[in-house]
Amino acid sequence: MISSLIRAFGSSSNKTATTWNLVTSPTPENIFTVAYYNNTFVGATNSSIRSSDGVTWQLTGQNPAAALGFYGLAYGAGLWVAGTHGGSSTYRIFTSSDNGVTWSPRSSPFVSGDYIFGIAYGNGVFVAQ
């Protein structure tokens, strides 16, 4: 199992995550969220990054709501789903079917000022908080 610390990018190949090593980030931005599915880590904020091993990362795309940043991220049902924070943008939820290369805005009941800090997928349902 590989765990990642974002910004000071770190990874740990041991199961207890007691030892961490710094790795190079492809962006100077803080990465606020990371998730894993099918041998792919995806991290996001104003940009999207991707890794197959949690150590070597590549820049893959731009968040269309870059001023807001992505704070929640999950994979399920063939989609990566990300959530933004605050601001005046109409959209709070975005989806990607190509591992974070492109993101599409989705309508949701979240309003201006709402923050989405976490997204999870299970039992066929996405949940955002």
Solvent accessible surface area in square Angstrom, and as a share of the most:
residue,aa,sasa,rsa
1,M,146,0.65
2,I,54,0.28
3,S,22,0.14
4,S,23,0.15
5,L,92,0.46
6,I,37,0.19
7,R,131,0.48
8,A,60,0.46
9,F,0,0.00
10,G,1,0.01
11,S,8,0.05
12,S,1,0.00
13,S,96,0.62
14,N,52,0.27
15,K,168,0.71
16,T,101,0.59
17,A,31,0.24
18,T,106,0.61
19,T,81,0.47
20,W,85,0.30
21,N,92,0.47
22,L,141,0.70
23,V,27,0.16
24,T,114,0.66
25,S,30,0.19
26,P,48,0.30
27,T,12,0.07
28,P,116,0.73
29,E,48,0.22
30,N,69,0.36
31,I,8,0.04
32,F,93,0.39
33,T,16,0.09
34,V,52,0.30
35,A,20,0.15
36,Y,115,0.44
37,Y,102,0.39
38,N,108,0.56
39,N,104,0.53
40,T,21,0.12
41,F,22,0.09
42,V,0,0.00
43,G,0,0.00
44,A,0,0.00
45,T,2,0.01
46,N,50,0.25
47,S,4,0.02
48,S,0,0.00
49,I,0,0.00
50,R,58,0.21
51,S,5,0.03
52,S,88,0.57
53,D,55,0.29
54,G,0,0.00
55,V,66,0.38
56,T,97,0.57
57,W,18,0.06
58,Q,94,0.42
59,L,94,0.47
60,T,21,0.12
61,G,13,0.12
62,Q,106,0.47
63,N,3,0.02
64,P,79,0.49
65,A,13,0.10
66,A,36,0.28
67,A,101,0.78
68,L,17,0.09
69,G,1,0.01
70,F,0,0.00
71,Y,50,0.19
72,G,2,0.02
73,L,11,0.06
74,A,9,0.07
75,Y,51,0.19
76,G,4,0.03
77,A,79,0.61
78,G,43,0.41
79,L,56,0.28
80,W,3,0.01
81,V,9,0.05
82,A,0,0.00
83,G,0,0.00
84,T,0,0.00
85,H,37,0.16
86,G,2,0.02
87,G,40,0.38
88,S,101,0.65
89,S,41,0.26
90,T,110,0.64
91,Y,86,0.33
92,R,1,0.00
93,I,22,0.11
94,F,6,0.02
95,T,10,0.06
96,S,3,0.02
97,S,91,0.59
98,D,54,0.28
99,N,50,0.26
100,G,0,0.00
101,V,62,0.36
102,T,86,0.50
103,W,18,0.06
104,S,43,0.28
105,P,57,0.36
106,R,110,0.40
107,S,104,0.67
108,S,39,0.25
109,P,121,0.76
110,F,52,0.22
111,V,95,0.55
112,S,73,0.47
113,G,45,0.43
114,D,47,0.24
115,Y,108,0.41
116,I,0,0.00
117,F,113,0.47
118,G,22,0.21
119,I,18,0.09
120,A,60,0.47
121,Y,77,0.29
122,G,39,0.38
123,N,158,0.81
124,G,57,0.55
125,V,86,0.49
126,F,67,0.28
127,V,92,0.53
128,A,34,0.26
129,Q,125,0.56
